[in-house]
Amino acid sequence: MSRRNNIAPEARTAFEQLKMEIAKELGVDDTVRREGWGSVSSRNCGNIVKKALEMRARNQI
């Protein structure tokens, strides 16, 4: 069983919402909706992770 399956459905939904919120801030949300996360560049994915970590450091998530 993968680690991803061990996440509560509510947490998964919250995490997906957070990713989309950050994607929107970075201007890649349309790409995600049209083509999926696989079409988002590595750079933009890294920026999403960086933003999420910054938010976590400021206790915003």
KEVO-120429 format. One line per field, with one value per residue: residue in three letters; x, y, z of N, C-alpha, C in turn. Coordinates in steps of 0.001 Angstrom, whole numbers, plus 524288, in hexadecimal, padded with zeros to 5 digits. Example, Ala and Ser with C-alpha at 12.3 -4.5 7.8 and 13.67 -1.06 7.14 Angstrom:
2
residu = c(Ala / Ser) $
n.east = c(83386 / 83232) $
n.north = c(7E9C6 / 7F736) $
n.up = c(81E78 / 81BA8) $
ca.east = c(8300C / 83566) $
ca.north = c(7EE6C / 7FBDC) $
ca.up = c(81E78 / 81BE4) $
c.east = c(83390 / 83264) $
c.north = c(7F31C / 8001E) $
c.up = c(81E78 / 81EBE) $
***
This chain:
61
residu = c(Met / Ser / Arg / Arg / Asn / Asn / Ile / Ala / Pro / Glu / Ala / Arg / Thr / Ala / Phe / Glu / Gln / Leu / Lys / Met / Glu / Ile / Ala / Lys / Glu / Leu / Gly / Val / Asp / Asp / Thr / Val / Arg / Arg / Glu / Gly / Trp / Gly / Ser / Val / Ser / Ser / Arg / Asn / Cys / Gly / Asn / Ile / Val / Lys / Lys / Ala / Leu / Glu / Met / Arg / Ala / Arg / Asn / Gln / Ile) $
n.east = c(80352 / 80246 / 807A5 / 80150 / 7F720 / 7F534 / 7F1D1 / 7E81D / 7DB98 / 7D772 / 7E044 / 7E5CD / 7DF46 / 7DFDD / 7EA76 / 7EB17 / 7E4EF / 7EB1D / 7F40B / 7EF9D / 7ECA2 / 7F64C / 7FA6C / 7F3E6 / 7F6F5 / 800D0 / 7FE7B / 7FCE7 / 7F428 / 7EC88 / 7F1A5 / 7F2B4 / 7E823 / 7E51B / 7EC93 / 7F0EA / 7F935 / 80284 / 80584 / 8097E / 81493 / 82116 / 82628 / 81DC7 / 81828 / 81F6C / 81F56 / 8154F / 8161C / 81DB8 / 81843 / 81031 / 81610 / 81A1C / 810C5 / 80E16 / 81646 / 813B5 / 80B3D / 80198 / 7FC71) $
n.north = c(7FB62 / 8087F / 81446 / 81CA3 / 818E8 / 81839 / 8217B / 82956 / 82B52 / 83581 / 83B7B / 83A10 / 83F34 / 84979 / 84B57 / 84ABC / 85361 / 85B57 / 85A5E / 85D36 / 86772 / 86C58 / 86A43 / 87073 / 87A67 / 87A80 / 87A41 / 8711F / 86B31 / 869CB / 86349 / 85A57 / 8578D / 855B4 / 84E7F / 848A2 / 84583 / 84163 / 84733 / 85042 / 85809 / 853E8 / 85BBE / 86261 / 85B6A / 85A25 / 86458 / 864A3 / 85D80 / 862B4 / 86BE6 / 86774 / 86372 / 86CBF / 8714A / 86A1A / 86B9C / 8754C / 872C7 / 872C1 / 86AB7) $
n.up = c(80000 / 7FCAE / 80238 / 8006A / 800BF / 80B21 / 80EF5 / 814A3 / 80ED4 / 80FF4 / 8121D / 808F2 / 801D4 / 805CD / 80423 / 7F92D / 7F6B3 / 7FAD4 / 7F45F / 7EAB7 / 7ECEE / 7EE3E / 7E461 / 7DE75 / 7E1F5 / 7DD94 / 7D34E / 7CD7B / 7CE0B / 7C63A / 7BF26 / 7C556 / 7C69D / 7BC2A / 7B817 / 7C008 / 7CB31 / 7C7A5 / 7BF38 / 7C2E0 / 7C45C / 7C972 / 7CEBB / 7D1A0 / 7D7F5 / 7DFE6 / 7E3A2 / 7E7BC / 7EFF3 / 7F5D6 / 7F89A / 7FEA2 / 806EF / 80AF8 / 80E60 / 81600 / 81CFB / 820AB / 82637 / 82127 / 81CE4) $
ca.east = c(80000 / 8056B / 806D0 / 7FD16 / 7F237 / 7F4A5 / 7F00D / 7E277 / 7D937 / 7D6E3 / 7E574 / 7E71D / 7DC37 / 7E221 / 7EF7E / 7EA07 / 7E30C / 7EFAF / 7F734 / 7ECFA / 7ECE7 / 7FB98 / 7FAE1 / 7F135 / 7FA65 / 80540 / 7FC89 / 7FD00 / 7EF5F / 7E9F4 / 7F47D / 7F145 / 7E2C3 / 7E4C6 / 7F02E / 7F297 / 7FE10 / 806FC / 806ED / 80BC7 / 81A48 / 823CC / 82724 / 818FA / 81704 / 822F8 / 81D64 / 810B4 / 8181A / 82054 / 81427 / 80D93 / 819A5 / 81A35 / 80BDB / 80E6F / 819E4 / 810E5 / 806AD / 7FCCD / 7F9C6) $
ca.north = c(80000 / 80D45 / 81801 / 82029 / 81683 / 81897 / 826C5 / 829CE / 82E05 / 83B18 / 83DDE / 83A08 / 84361 / 84E6F / 84BDB / 84BF7 / 858CA / 85EAB / 85A49 / 86045 / 86CF3 / 86E26 / 86A1F / 8751A / 87ED6 / 87A42 / 87AA4 / 86C27 / 86844 / 8684A / 85EC4 / 855D9 / 8560E / 853BB / 84A4D / 845AE / 84719 / 83F94 / 84B29 / 854C9 / 8578B / 852AD / 860B3 / 86423 / 857CE / 85BA9 / 8693C / 8635A / 85B30 / 866E8 / 86F42 / 86483 / 86343 / 871FB / 871F0 / 866CF / 86E2D / 879BF / 8706B / 8741C / 865E1) $
ca.up = c(80000 / 7FC6D / 80677 / 7FEE7 / 80249 / 810CA / 81039 / 81544 / 80A53 / 8110C / 8119F / 8035E / 7FF6D / 8077D / 8018A / 7F3B2 / 7F686 / 7FBAD / 7EF99 / 7E6A9 / 7EE82 / 7ED02 / 7DEAA / 7DC7F / 7E316 / 7DA01 / 7CDF9 / 7CAAB / 7CF32 / 7C151 / 7BD23 / 7C899 / 7C554 / 7B6C5 / 7B6B3 / 7C4A3 / 7CDCA / 7C496 / 7BB54 / 7C58C / 7C429 / 7CE53 / 7D164 / 7D42C / 7DC3B / 7E41F / 7E5E2 / 7EADB / 7F4CA / 7F8BD / 7FAC2 / 802CA / 80B65 / 80D3D / 8112B / 81AA5 / 8209B / 82301 / 828C0 / 81E62 / 81B5F) $
c.east = c(8037D / 8041E / 80232 / 7F7C5 / 7F13E / 7F2A7 / 7EA21 / 7E030 / 7D8A7 / 7DC10 / 7E70C / 7E449 / 7DE7D / 7E74E / 7EEC6 / 7E821 / 7E794 / 7F316 / 7F4B6 / 7ED18 / 7F23B / 7FC66 / 7F847 / 7F490 / 7FEE6 / 8039A / 7FCAC / 7F812 / 7EC77 / 7EC89 / 7F2FC / 7EBCD / 7E257 / 7E7D0 / 7F203 / 7F7DD / 802E4 / 808D1 / 80949 / 811AF / 81C8D / 824CD / 82247 / 8175B / 81A79 / 82141 / 81894 / 8125F / 81A9A / 81C53 / 8115E / 81105 / 81A11 / 8153D / 80BF5 / 811F8 / 8175C / 80BEF / 80195 / 7F9ED / 7FAA1) $
c.north = c(804DA / 810DC / 81B8B / 81E0B / 816DD / 81DEB / 826D7 / 82CD6 / 833E5 / 83DF1 / 83E24 / 83E7C / 848B3 / 84F6D / 84D47 / 85194 / 85C93 / 85EE1 / 85D9F / 86618 / 86F34 / 86E34 / 86EE3 / 879F4 / 87F0F / 87A56 / 87597 / 868EC / 86697 / 86378 / 859DF / 853F2 / 85385 / 84EB0 / 846F4 / 8477F / 8457E / 8437B / 85010 / 853F9 / 85649 / 85799 / 86293 / 86083 / 85909 / 860A7 / 86857 / 86110 / 85F62 / 86A68 / 86C7F / 8643F / 86893 / 872FB / 86ED2 / 8695D / 872CA / 877F2 / 8720E / 86F46 / 861D9) $
c.up = c(80000 / 80101 / 80552 / 800AB / 80822 / 81288 / 81086 / 810A6 / 80B2E / 81069 / 80BE5 / 80090 / 800DC / 804BB / 7FBC8 / 7F319 / 7F739 / 7F6CA / 7EB58 / 7E7F0 / 7ED14 / 7E716 / 7DC44 / 7DD57 / 7DF2C / 7D444 / 7CADC / 7CB85 / 7CA45 / 7BEEF / 7C02A / 7C72B / 7BFED / 7B5F3 / 7BB43 / 7C6AF / 7CABC / 7C088 / 7BDBE / 7C5B3 / 7C98A / 7D17D / 7D44A / 7D89A / 7E0F1 / 7E6BE / 7E941 / 7F018 / 7F831 / 7FB6D / 7FF43 / 807AC / 80E0E / 81071 / 81640 / 81EB3 / 8235F / 825C4 / 8263F / 81C89 / 81F85) $
***
